[in-house]
Amino acid sequence: MSLFLFLGLATSERAAIAQPPTYTILPGDTWVALAMRFNVEENELHRLNPHFNTSRQPTIGTSITLPDNAAERSGRMVRPGSESTLSTAVRFQLSPWAIAALNRLESPYRPNLYRPLFIPGDGTIRDFPPGIDSLELSVTSPDPGQALGIRGTTIDENATIIARMDGLPVSIAGTSNRFVGVVGTGAFYAGGEPELIIQVDDHPAWSQPWGFAEREWDYQELTLTGEAAEIDQQSRDEERARLRELWTHITPNPQWTDRFSTPINDFLSVTANYGARRSYNGGPYLTYHEGIDFSAYAGTPVFAPAAGTVVLAERLYVRGGAVILDHGLGIYSGYYHLSAVHVTSGQTVQPGTILGEVGTTGLSTGNHLHWDVLVNGIWVDPAAWQEQGIDCWLLEGLGSPCSPPAPTE
């Protein structure tokens, strides 16, 4: 009996050892870069990871299978454009014939036309967009409804970067050779494996799929009475159209310098989360909750969570007493249903500045603060924004320090 148990354990151990190695894809892990990095044939990678579209790059955040003989090597991958291998060798102070031999080239004197080259040395081999030296993402497997960030460095300090994710614009800011970008995905975003596309100056565009995780949402049935019940869909649409002109204006650089704090200190509970599907008076679930609701007593102070500029401070029909802040880089935050507003349009605020007081004005069923965050005109989850620390992540990408949230009184 013990012998059979031993043999069973040995067989299990051999099976575990026999499992092929796997690797989780990061930005720049294209098929050609992976083949160079692990010193294997690109065709072998496709055989182990079949896909009906062999020209589609590996999806960021997913795992692939590597050959048993994969052995990681250090170095870097470059796409030298129209310059010759000789020019590339001069740039990296290497022998042109050595580079030609490593990359199976007949001669180092022919133009490369963006053909990737393996350059030995320190570093991790990745295939970044032409003109970019490094590239990071704020999260590798995001959920719908999150704000997503990119950051990195460029070869040319004066480079112009254009980026889109699944057709959504990415707001870009830069200083010296550093750059950051941010894009928003709403709670109705389909997710899947959208393409992240980046282009630097007139270089060829680079793209790689970005894999999204699944996310479950809350469902809420709300009964509106009194003045709130009289607010029709046309009124909501008209107010939103007016505000969208504010939300889609992009101030180029970040105005905040600290982590975003929660804009209310004294509240009873969170009564509605971002993304909750909503039915009003028994109707269909056609909308979602665009922010977070904090139940609180009337008159409770509401604070600015970060530095910004007030772009709206007035009484709205649907949102009631309202304040909207522009934090720069296409990022806005809103504070609604206020009983009193204590700032004015055009005013610059700092973390902890009192914006107003909790109330139940506009489309509201009780005293509460509605707080939302938008990126490029798209509502994103404020809780995820805080949990991810994307505010500091973006600032640090520009070489700026980022402090904890300032205390409020």
Secondary structure, DSSP 8 states (H G I E B T S, - for coil): -HHHHHHHHHHHHHHHHHS--EEE--TT--HHHHHHHHT--HHHHHHHS--S-TTS---BT-EEE--TT------EEE--TTSBHHHHHHHHT--HHHHHHHTT-S-TTSB-TT--EEE-SSS------TTEEEEEES-SS--TT-EEEEEEEESSTT--EEEEETTEE-EEEEETTEEEEEEE--TT---SS-EEEEEETTS--EEEEB--------EEEE---HHHHT--HHHHHHHHHHHHHHHT---SS----B----S-SS-SEEEE-TT-EEEETT----EE--SEEEE--TT-EEE-SS-EEEEEEEEETTTEEEEEEEEETTEEEEEEEEEEE---TT-EE-TT-EEEEEB--SS-SSSEEEEEEEETTEEE-HHHHHHHTHHHHHHHHTT---B------
